[in-house]
Amino acid sequence: MQQTNSTQIVSGKDIAQQIKNQVKTDVESITKQLKRKPQVKSFIVGDNKESKLYLKLRNKACFEVGIKAVQHEFSEAVTFRELANEIEKTNSDDQVDGIFVQLPLPKHLDAQKVLSCIHPSKDVEGFTAKNMGRLVNNDPFLVPCTPQAVMHILNHHQIPLKGSHVVIINHSTVVGKPLALLCLHENATVSVAHVFTTNLKAITSQADVLITAAGVPNLITKEMIKKDAVIIDVAIVKTEKGITGDVDFKQVKEKASLITPVPGGVGPVTIASALQNIMKATNASLKVKYINE
Ligand SMILES: NC(=O)c1ccc[n+]([C@@H]2O[C@H](COP(=O)([O-])OP(=O)(O)OC[C@H]3O[C@@H](n4cnc5c(N)ncnc54)[C@H](OP(=O)(O)O)[C@@H]3O)[C@@H](O)[C@H]2O)c1
């Protein structure tokens, strides 16, 4: 973690490394029990460069901690039935503990319908209705990785959520909705903003904790935040000047008490959270194995 004046700048890499170290220890122990490495299989459709890069980073992180990562690539023209058949086969393969379906999928495939083919016990991104339902009931099992990463960062820096006003800009299933639930379960007061929100500034300027994931560079300027607010920038946008988030980092960091940079903030912690989910799924499958024996 860096400090400018009194502003803390989050090091996502350091937090991710701590999580990875713990996961590595867990992998060593479970590998002895299973007599094989935990294994995750990723399904990727088409030739989206960003998806491929993200998959490469996640596979590399798996390799670093001793998780076996394999991938099944499909052409852009794959049908729902062909993809569903392969996911269903993997559901019943007891050598595979976790399944990722890399998003976005081509337009002819309904992402929610494809994701619902994953067995909830192997749904390491937590997107199936069962895992989302468990989160709503405050009985979480596999929780979406990016919201989990945000919670790791807030916990790591001991940011109190109870009674705080958390404003989330994003209402997607991947980020905003699960994150709102996680914050509600911590007894925060949560506002969720999106593209139809009128007078965004009136809401963001009330935030003790502002979490933004709109994908709009410079959406958040220093006039839009309260002094000493905690600013978590989830967005990743490729611009001519490089990768950026939603926050005008230079300006906002002068007014915030803590801020995540882009890149190097939420991104690395998201990958580490994915590793944690693979281990949760592997541990759960080990328990089921013993019960069935
Ligand atoms: N760091 C990570 O690990 C990580 C992981 C996942 C995603 N991301 C990044 O996070 C961003 C969001 O991802 P996503 O998959 O959730 O995308 P998404 O589905 O497009 O969500 C964007 C959200 O922001 C809202 N929004 C867009 N422009 C806005 C504006 N001007 N004012 C207020 N709200 C606005 C959208 O509202 P409407 O739905 O009403 O349009 C939507 O709720 C992207 O930049 C993505 O790259 C980062």
The ligand as an ORCA input file, in Angstrom:
! r2SCAN-3c Opt
* xyz 0 1
  N     -11.740     -5.285    -12.049
  C     -12.341     -6.427    -12.377
  O     -11.965     -7.482    -11.945
  C     -13.550     -6.370    -13.265
  C     -14.419     -7.459    -13.369
  C     -15.584     -7.331    -14.119
  C     -15.835     -6.135    -14.794
  N     -14.924     -5.121    -14.704
  C     -15.154     -3.833    -15.368
  O     -16.237     -3.198    -14.733
  C     -16.988     -2.447    -15.681
  C     -18.417     -2.950    -15.637
  O     -18.488     -4.308    -16.017
  P     -19.883     -5.052    -16.236
  O     -19.607     -6.358    -16.845
  O     -20.691     -4.984    -14.992
  O     -20.505     -4.075    -17.359
  P     -21.973     -3.600    -17.658
  O     -22.910     -4.743    -17.550
  O     -21.902     -2.813    -18.937
  O     -22.297     -2.607    -16.443
  C     -22.031     -1.238    -16.452
  C     -22.944     -0.599    -15.430
  O     -22.664      0.779    -15.308
  C     -23.855      1.541    -15.569
  N     -23.465      2.758    -16.278
  C     -22.868      2.855    -17.483
  N     -22.653      4.158    -17.788
  C     -23.108      4.883    -16.745
  C     -23.175      6.275    -16.461
  N     -22.730      7.190    -17.324
  N     -23.727      6.656    -15.285
  C     -24.193      5.741    -14.400
  N     -24.155      4.412    -14.623
  C     -23.634      3.996    -15.768
  C     -24.716      0.617    -16.409
  O     -26.083      0.973    -16.298
  P     -27.165      0.327    -17.331
  O     -27.145     -1.152    -17.130
  O     -28.445      0.934    -16.914
  O     -26.697      0.685    -18.712
  C     -24.411     -0.742    -15.784
  O     -25.157     -0.961    -14.615
  C     -16.257     -2.634    -17.019
  O     -15.365     -1.559    -17.212
  C     -15.495     -3.934    -16.841
  O     -14.352     -3.994    -17.649
  C     -13.819     -5.210    -13.957
*
